[in-house]
Amino acid sequence: MDFHYDIDFIFPNDKPPFDSSFDDDELELTLAIAIKELNNEGASTSCRRLVQPRRFIWRNPLQGHDRLFYDYFAETLVYPPNVFRRRFRMNHSLFLRIHSRVEAPEPYFVQKRNAANTLGLSSLQKMIAAIRMLAYEVSADFMDEYLRIGETTAIKSLKKFVKAVVSIFSEEYLRSPNNNDIARLLAVGQHHGFPRMSGSIDCMHWK
C-alpha cells in the first residue's frame, strides 16, 4: 500500500500514534484510519450534509371521536352516566344540553372536512377537551393522548367554548336574582333548617 500523505499534516499537533516498535502492517492501518478521518472531515465541510426530514406521526381525529363516543354517548355505553358525572363534573344530560346550544350558533364546533376531504375534530372532542381542562385545571397537551387533539387546538376550543357559554347562558344564569328567585332560595333554606338564609357560602355543601 503506497501512501503519499505527509505525517506532519495528518498529525500536526501531536506525535504520531506509533513508535519504532510498530511493524509495517500496524503503520499502514494507523495511517489508513487517519486518512479516512481526514477525508470524512473534508467531505463534511465541502459537501452539504443531507439531513433526514423530521417525521411526524399523523393524528387520526376520528380515533379520538370514536373512543369518546363509544365510551360515553353510544346506545350501549362503556361508562355509565354516574362515571361521566364524576369525570367531567357535570351530569350527562347537562352536557348534552350545553352541547346542542353551543354547537348551533358557533361554527367552530361543527365538524368539517379539510382540503383532503378528511373529517376533522368533532364538536364532542373540542367541548370535552374544554370541560376537562376547566374541571381538572390540567394543561392543554394533556388532552392529546385520549382525545387526539393538539395543544393549540385544545386552547382554542377552551376559549371558544367559554365565550359561547357566556354569550348563550349569561342572560339566564349569570343575572342578579329577582324577587321570585329570592323567595325560592329562602324557601329552600328554610326547608333545610336555615330560615332567612340566602347565599351563604358556609352552608352551600350542607346535606
Buried (B, 14 or more C-beta within 10 A) or exposed (E): EEEEEEEEEBBEEEEBEBEEEBEEEEBBEBBEEBEEEEEEEEEEEEEEEEEEEEEEEEBEBBEBBBBBBBBBBEEEBEEEEEBBBEBBEBEBEEBEEBBEBBBEEBEBBEBEEEEEEEEBBBBBBBBBBBBBBBEEEEEBEBBBEBBBBBEEBBBBBBEBBEEBBEEBBEEEEEEEEEEEEEEEBBEEBEEEEBEEBBEEEEEEEEE
